[in-house]
Amino acid sequence: MTAQVDYLVVVFTATSGASGDLLGSDEKELVQLVWQLVDVKNKKLGKVNELLIKPDLSDLTEEKEEEDVVEESVEQENGSGADCVYKAPSVDKALNMFHLQLTNEVNSAGAGTSVCLCTDGQLHIRQVIHPEAASKNILVPDCFYSFVDLRKEFKKHFPAPDLKALNVHTMAECILLTRHLFTLTFHVLLPVYALQVMSSVVLALLSEPFCHTFSNPERVSEKFESGTCSKMEKVCNNTVIRARGLPWQSSDQDIARFFRGLNIAKGGVALCLNAQGRRNGEALVRFVSEEHRELALQRHKHHMGNRYIEVYKATGDDFLKIAGGTSHEVAMFLSREDQIIVRMRGLPFTATHEQVLAFFSPEDELKETCPVSGGKDGILFVRYPDGRPTGDAFVLFACEEHAQCALRKHKEILGKRYIELFKSTAAEVQQVLNRYSSTPLISVAPAPLMPVLPTVSLLPPPGGVRDCLRLRGLPYTASIEDILTFLGEFTQDIRPHGVHMVLNQQGRPSGDCFIQMTSAERALQASQRLHKHVMSSQRGANSRYVEVFPCSAEEMGLVLMGGSLSGTGLSPPPCKSRRLSPPSYSFTPAPPVLPPEAAAALYPPIGQVVLAPRPLPPGHAYYPASAQLYMNYAAYYPSPPGSPNTLGFFPSPSSIASPGGLVRMPGLTYNSNGVKELINAVQGYQYAPEDAFMHAHGPVHTHDPTRTLLTQPKEWVCI
């Protein structure tokens, strides 16, 4: 708007809570609305109008209602205006009445048609009317989406260091209005009094010598616009906030509704995801200016439904880490505006565009049809850097109706899997793509909770001989025989005792396996010929394609040991592993990676670890398979020798020729369960059950009740 408006409507509001610079910050309801029409051309004032608004009592407790009834009865006895408040309209009716009366007054004046509201600052419109209307799902009349900030207009003629320092009284003093206005009944008629002073200031600005033109009103965004953000874009640190405590099912539109009245930048809502790719109840919101960010911070602990939302300051870098992207494919996918995005999770890895289109638009006439916008171009599969599918996809729909129809297919079956559907955002698309595009091909164990070994780097040296194979994506029911069948002619190139299957923390197959080959050439040939071939399992009907990669023995040992690639040494093992061999292989003890002499120089005496397994002949005794076994912190490949027929057993020597010794284990917890935990700690070593005993309160250990003694064979090498 560039021309002078015909009418200004000076508006002033009051809530049941704070006023002044804190107006609307306590989330209290609107209770009074006063306004006065100003004829800009003729410089005349209309009558003062006032509307009392009845607050919503649905959220009050019974005790609060009883108190209000008592107070109301007292006010009636005193002849107050309680009847007017009781009979006052609700906020939605009051806003419609305001719009209707204003329209009638403008039409009766007949001096023009263009009208714009004028308020003392931003709070009356942005922090009172729009937030309350959004929380109660009320449609606001169009006149409330543009207004003139009297403070900003006044500052053009009277420079002030801060807009917050300006108010109705200071503006009146600067224009040298008569000071007797301030002698009126200040507390009783505050809204009406403030309105009259504002109208006088407006008339003074319109008159000589100022002759001010009210031509650039403030705008309130009617809806949030989705969009993309590049990582190269510069985002001002003073325009971003972090919202915490959001409901997990909230969307970007829900967050924009919470901040209704404030202008959010295009694509300025970024929902944060946790490590599992699920929403964690946080979001980063980018506003168009610092002024709007400051107003957003005043909504700290305002409510979204039954939850209060915490609002804190954030930086532009925080926003770019979540919402910024660099993929051209994603930019093209998100370039279609006014599209609704739905996220699909749990897709079969073999899912195609045609299957997704058929999922949303089935041929069965009895099922709902929700066409995908753009056909195949409206589907974006999420993949790892090497091209493997992640099971996630994003789909575009042309309207909200189609999107809601699609969301009703939540947990329906595609192939043999049920599919989870969620309403998504452009920032979430960027975040998911950024996360998967930076995922390493070989997952690394998390850092240890506490250091258990010296902080030394055990990373594999570069340029190692890649004479091993890594098989990834094995069927969970795959056995040694299935692996040998899959390898075919390359079975004869497996080293004795060279098959290593990796188990997860629950002791179940993880789908990974390492195989030691006789030469790097044969390992490379096997990976090239068998990569992504299908492996079948004799124990189940399922079959999967298996990825085959060459790797070095050092890399294999590092992964099996759960080593950290951060250069800080080893971390606690994320999985158990078992070394398996075909029945025809002999039980040859595996050589250690580090000789005992080199390892002794590497580790100090306090941090001694098991450096070499004992040579074990075939035909030894086993502990029960039901025992929970954990990998030792050692520098050699984990797990002692075994065979396909002895899976889950931990071997030990059949007899001990040397006399026993004594082990002292300091630092046990006070709530230790005793011998049972000690036996688990030394699982895999030969001992007599009567040799384990604890001195909790004895004369020998009265100074330290948590010391423990164990008898020890000489074969034990203890930490």
N, C-alpha and C positions, 0 to 999 in steps of 0.2 A: 504494500500500500504506500503510494507516494504522495497522494493528494490529501489535503486536510479533510478530516471527517466532519459530518454535519452535526453529530451529537456525541458528547462524551457522557458516559454513565459512571458517576463517581460511586464506588462500591466499598462498603466496609463490613467486615464479618466479625463475629465473636463466638468463641467456643465456651464450653463448660469448664475449660482448664486454663492453661497459661495464655498470656497475651503478650503484646510487644514483639520483641525479637525471638521469643520462644513460642510464638503462635503455631499450633499444629504439631509441635515436637512431642507432646504427651499423648497424641492419638485420641484426644477428646472430641466429642461430637459438636457439630455446628448447632448453635441455639438461637442465633440472631443474625439477620441479614437486613442491612439498611442501604438505600441508594437514593441518588438524586440526579436528575437529568440536567445537563448543561447544553444550552444552545450555543454552539461555537460561533456561528456567524453573527447572531444578534447579541451574544454575550449576556444571556439571560439564564436564570436558574429556575428549574421546576420545583415541584413540591418534594418534600422529604417523605420517602416511603419506608416502611418498616414491616418486617415479617418475623414473628417469633416461631421457632421450629421446635417441635416436640422431639425430645431425644428418644432413642430406641431403648426400651426397658427390658427387652428380651434377655439380655445378658446379665441383668442384675440378679442378685440373690434375693431370697424371700426376706431376709432381714433388712437388706437395703431398701426394698420396696416398702416395707412397713415404716422405715424411718422417713421415706419420702412422703408417705401418706400422712404421718404425724405432722411433718413440717408444713405440708400443704394445708392441713386443717388449721394450723396456727396462723398461716398467712391469710386464710379466708376470714378468720375472726378479726384480724387486724385490717381487713379491707384492702388487701394487696391485690396484685394482678395475677394471682395463681390460676384463676379461671381461664385467663387468656392463654397461659402456658399449657393447661390441661387440654384445651380445645384447639391448640395450635396444630398445623398440618405437619406431616412427616417431611423429611428432607427431600424426597423425590417430588412430592406434591408442591413443596415450597419453591423448588427450582423451576418447576413448570409454571407456577403462579407468577414468579418473577419475570419469566420470559413473556408470558401473556400480558401482564400489566405494562411491561416496558414497550411491547409492540403497539399496544393500544395508545399509549402516551405519545409515542413517536408519530403514529398516524394522525392523531388529533392535532399535533403541533403543525404538521404540514410544511416544515421548512427543509425537508430532505429525508433521505432514507438510510444513509450510511451511519452506523452506530458502532462505538467501541467502548469497552469497559475501561475504567481508570481506577487503579488501586494504589495504596500506599505500600510500595514494595511488592515482592513476589509471593509472600506467604499466603495471602488471602485466597489466591487462585490455585497456586501450585501445591501448597501444603495443607489446605483445609478442604476446599470444595472437591477437587479431583481425587485425592486419596480416599475420602469418605465415600464418594460415589462409586469408586472402583471396588472397595471392600463390600459394598452393599449391592453391587451389580445394577447400578442406576445409570441410565443414559443421561448424559449432561447435555443441555441445550448448546447449540453451535456458538452462541455468543460468548461462552466461557472458554473458547479455544484461542482467543486473541484478546489482549488487553494492553493498556499503556501503564508502564511503571512510572508513577509520578516522581519518584526519587531520581531516576535516571534522566527524565526530562528536565527536572529542576537543576540537576548537576551541570547541564549544558550552559547554564547562565551563572550559576554560583558554584564554582569548583569546590569539591569537598574531598578530603583524603580517603574517606571510606563511606560507602553507601549505608552501612549499618549506623553510622553516626547521624544520619539524617532521619528525621521523623516529622510528623505533622507539626509539632510545636516549633522545632528549629527552622523548618521551611517558612512558617508564618512569621517568625521573628526576623528572618533574613529579608523578607519582602516588606517588612515594617508595617505589618498589619497592626491594628489597634490592640493593645495588650489587655483591654478589658474583657476580651473574649475568654481569657483564661480564668476569670473570676466566676464563671458559671459553675453549676453543680457538677463537679468533675466526675465523682464516683458514680452518681446515679445515671447520668446521661452520657456516659463515655462514648459509645458508638455513634449516637446521633451528633454529639458535640464534635467528635473527630471528623465526621462526615462534613459538617458545616465548614470547618476549618479547611479541609481539603478542597471543597468547592470554591472557597475564597481564594486559595492559592492558584487554582486553575484559572479563575477569572483574571487574577493579577498577571499570570503568564500570557494570557491571550491579549491583554491590553498593552498600551504604551508604557514603557519604552521597549518591552520585550517582544511583543507580537509573535509569540511562539507558535510553531506549527506542529501539531501532534500527528505525525505521518508515518512513523515506523513502529508499529505495535509489536509487543512480544508474542511469540507463537508457542502454542502447546501442541506437541505431537499427538495426533489422534490414534496412531497405532505404531507398533514397533516394526521397523524394516530390517529384514534379514539381509546378510551380505557376507562377503569374504574379507579377510585381512591378510596382507602379505607380511612376511617376517622382515622385509626391508622397510616397511612403513614405520614412520616415527610416531609414537604415541606419547602424549604429554603425561608426565607423572602425576599431575594435579587434576586429572580427569577420570581416574580409575578408582573403584572401590572393590572390596571383597565382601560378599554376603555369605554368612554361615548359618547353618541350621535349617536349610531349605528341605522341604519334603522331597523324598527320593524321586517321586513321579512328576515333579514340577518341570515345566518346559520354559523356554525363553520367553514365551508369551505370558506365562504366569509371573515371571520375574519382572517383566515390563509392566504388568498390571500392578505389582507391588509398588513400583516406582512411578505410578501414573501421576502425571502433572510435570514430571521432569523429562527433559529431552535426552534420550539415549542415542548415541551415535549409531549409524547404520552398521548392522552386524556387531553391535557392541555388547552382546551378552554371551559369555563363554562359560558353559557348565563344566566343572572340574570332574575328572574321573579318577578312581583309585587304581591300584596296581592291577586289579582284575578287570579293568575296563568298565566298571560300574560307577554311577554317579555317587559322589561322596557327600552330597549335601552342601557343597560350596559352589560359588559362581563369581566370576569377575565381570564387572559391569563398567563400560566406558561411556562417559557422558560427553556432551558436545562442548562443555566449558567447565572451568573450575567452579563457577557460581553454582551450577547444577550439582556438582560433586559435593559441595558444602551443604546444600540442601538435602542431599541423599544421606549424608552422615547424621543429620538430625532425625532420621527415621530408625536410628539404632533401637533395637528391641521392639519395633512395631510388629504387628502380627500378620501372618499369612495363614488364614484359617485358624487353627488352634495352636500354632507354633509361633514363637517369637523369633525374629530374624536379627542376627547380629551384623552390624555394618561397620567395616573398618577401612582405613586407607590402604591402597595398593599402588603399585608402580606400573608404568607402561611396559617394562620388561616382563613383569608378571603376566600381563595380558597377552603379550606376543608369544610367550612360551606356551600358552594354552590355545589361543585362537589363530596365531600366525601360521601360514603355510607357504610352501614353495612349489607344490606339485601343479603342473599345468593341467593334468587330467582332472584334479579336484576343482581347479578354477573353472574349467569348462563345465563341469557337472553343476557347480553352484552358480553359474552365470545366469541361469534362468530365474528370474525374480518372481515373487508371488507364488512360490511353490512350497508345498508342505513336505517335509522330509520325515521318513519313517526308517528306523534302524531295524535290521533283521539280524538276529544273533542265533547261533547254533545251526547254521546251514551245513549240509553235507559238503565235504571238500570237493566233490565232483559236480556240485550244482552249477547249472548253466543259466544263461539269460532266459532261454525258452522256458525252463522249469519255474523260474521266478515269475515270469509273466503268466504262466498257467496257474500258479498258486493264487495269484490275486484275481485272475479272470478265468475261472474254471469253466469247462464246457457244460458241466452239470447245471441245468437251469434252476435247480432247487437251491443252489448256493448263491450268496451275494457276489456281485461283480464290482470290482473297483479298479478301473483301468489305470495303468501306470502312465504317467505323463512322459511323452517322448519315446515310448516303447523301450528298446534296448538302451537308448541313450539316457534313459531315466534310471538306470541301475548302475551302481558303482560297487564293485567287489573290492574288499580290503585284502591286500596280499602282503606277504613278507617280502623283503628285498630280493630274495631269490625266486620270487614268483609263486611260492606256495600259498594256497588260500588259507585264511584265518578262520573262516566260518562266519564272518561278518559281511554285511552289505548294507548299502543305503539306497532307498527307493524314493522317487519323486512322485507326488500326486498334485493334480491341478487345483484342487479346492479342499476345503476343510471337510466337506461331506464325504469325499472319496477317501480321505485320510482316516476319518473315523470308521468308515466301513472296513478299511484295511486293518485297523487296530482290533477290530472284533474277531479277526482270524488269529489272535494271540494263542499260541500253543497248539495250533493245528499242525498236521503232519505233512512234511515234504520229504518224499523218499521214505526213509525209516527213522527220521528224526522230527521231534516237535520243534517248532520255530517260535522264538520269543520276538515280540514286536514292541517297539517303543517309539514315541514321538521324539524326534531329534531336532538338532539345530545345525546351522552351518559351522559354528565354532566347534561343535562336537565332532563333525566330520573331519575338520582339520586336525583336531586333537587325536582322534583315533588313527588317522593316517600317519601323523607325525610319530606316534608311539610305535606303531608296527614297522614303519620304515627305518627306525633306529634300533630295532631289536637285533641282537647278535645272533648269528647262525647257530652257535653253540652256547647254550645257556650256561651261566656262571652261578655258582652257589652264592647265597647271601653272605655278608660279612658276619663273623662270629660275634656273639653277644659279649664275650670276654676273651682276651688273648689266652690261648692255651699253648701256643708254641712261640718261639722267638720270632720276631718280625724280620724275616729274611725273605728275599725274593727267590722263589723256586720256579719261575717261569721257564718253559722249555726254550732252549737256545734256538736261534733261527737257523734254518738250513738243515734241520734234522732229516734223516732218511725216512721217507713216508712208506714204510713197509707194513703198515697196518690198515685195516678197513674199519670204518664206522658204519653200521647199519642202523638206520633211523626209520621209525614207523612200522616196526614189527607188529603182527597181531599179538594181542596180549596172551593168547593161548599157545603161542609158538613154542616149540620144544627144540632141543638140540637136533633131533632128526629132521625137523622142518627146515632148520637153517642149513644143514648139510645138503638136503635135497635142493634148496634154493641155490646154493653155491655151485652145484653140479660138478663140472670137471675141475673147478678150483679147490675142491675139498682136499685133494692130494697135496696142495701147496700150503695147508694150514700147519703151523708149527705145533709140535706136541704141547698139549695143554694150552692151546692158544685161543680158546673161545671164552669171552668174558661177557656175561649178561648182566645188565644193570637193573637193580630193583629200586623202587621208591621208598619213602620213609615208612610206608605201611608193609613193606616186604613183598609188594606185588611187582610184576614186570612193568618197567617203564616204557617199553617199546624201543629201547636202545640196546645195541650190542657192539662189542669191539672184537676184532679177529686179528690175530698176529699171523702174517704171511711169511713165506720163506724169502721173498725178495720184493723190492719196490716195484719191479717191472710187472710181476704177477699181480700185485695189489692194484696197480694202475689199470691193467687189462680187465681185472674183475670189476672195478668201479665203472669203467666205460661200458662194459657189456651188460652188467646187471642193474645199472641205475634205473630206478622207477619201474622195475619188473615186479610182477605180482607174486606174492608169497601166500600159499595156502597153509592152513593149520589142520593137522590130523585130529585135534581135539575139538574143533568147532568148525562150523560151516563158513565162518567169516574169512575173507581174504582181503589183503591190502597191498597197495604198491609200496615198495620199500626203496628208500633212498640210500645209495651206497657212495661213500666218500673215502678217499685215501687219507691217511693221517700218520703221524709219527708215533713211535712208542712213548716219547716224552709227553706228547699231547694226550695220548690215551691215559697215561698214568696221572696226569694232572686232572683230567676230567673225573676219573674214577676216584681220586682222592678228594675231590671237591675243592681244588685249589682256587685261590682268588687271583684274577688277572690284574689286580690293582697294584701288584708289586709289594704287598704287605705280608706275604707268606701264605700259609694254608689257613683255611677256615674249617669249621666243623663239617663233616661230610653230609651232604644233603640226601644221600641214599646209601643203601647197602648194595653190595655187588657180590656176585658169586663167579668163581672161575670154573668153567665147565669144560669138559673134553669128551670126544666121542668114546664109546666103549673100547675101541681098538687102541687108544692112546695109552702109553705108559705113564705112570705117576712120577714124572721127573720134577724135582723141586725147582721152582722158578728162581732165577738169579735176582739179587737185589739191584735196584737202580743205583744206589749209592753204596760203596763198600763201607764196612764198619769203620775203617780208619778215617775215611773222608768225612763220614757223618759225625764221628766223635769230635773232629776239629770244628765242624759246623755248629754243633749244639753245645752249650755249656752243661756242666754236670747237673745243674738244677733242672734243666729242661730235657733230660735224657728221654729218648723215645725208642720204641722197638725198631731196630734197624734191619733185622734179617729174620725170616721165618725159620723154624726148625726143620731140618730134613725129615720127612715123614715117609716111612715105607708103606706099601700097600698092606691092607689087612690090619687096620688099627681099630680102636674102639671109637665110638661116636657118642656125643651127648644127644639128648632127645631133640627131635626136630621142632617141637613146640616152643623151645626156649627162644627168647628174643635176643638175637645176635647183632652186634654193632661192630663196625669196622674200627680197628685200632688206628690211632694217630701214628702212622708210620711212613717212611720214605720209600717203601717198596710197593709194588702192585698189591692191592688188598686181596684178602680172602685166601685161605690155604687151599691146597689141592682138593678136588672132589671129583665126582663122576656123575653122569646123569642119573644113576641109581641111588645116589646118596645126597640128593639136593636137600639143602636145609640143615645139614649136619655139620658140625664143627669138629674136626678131628683133633685128637690129642694122643700123645704116646701111651702105649699100653702099660708101661711100667716106668718107674723112676729108680734109676740105679744109684743116684747120689743122695746123700742125706739132705734133709730139709733145712731151710733157713727161716729167717724172720723178716717180715716186711712191716714197716711203720708207715701209716697213712694219715698224715696230719690234715686238718682242715675240714673234717666231716661236719655236716650240719647237725644241730642239736635235735632236730626232729627226724633223724635218720631211722629207718625201719630195721636197722640192725643187720644181721647176718645175710638176710635175703638180698639186700642191696649190694653188700660186699661180694657175694657170689656172682651177681650179675656183672659187677665191675671187673672181675677177673675171669669172666667166661672164656673158656677155651684153653685154660691152663690146668694141669693136673694138680689136684690137692686133695687132702683127706677132709671130709666134712667136719670132723672133730677138731681140725686144725684152725678153724675160723672162730675167733672169740673176740669180744669187745670188752675193754675196761672203761666203763662209764664213770664209776665212782669207786676207785680203789686207792690204796695207799700209794701206789706207784705214780698215779696220775691225778692226784688231788689238785695239782696246780693247773691242769689242763684237761677237763673232763671230756673233750671231744677227740682225743687221740685214740687210735685203733692199732692193734697189733695183729698180724697174720703170720702164720708159719709159712715159709717159702722154700720151694725147691731151688736148687742152684740154676736150673734151666730158665727160671723166670728172669726177664729183663724188665725192670719196673721203672715207671715214670715217677 
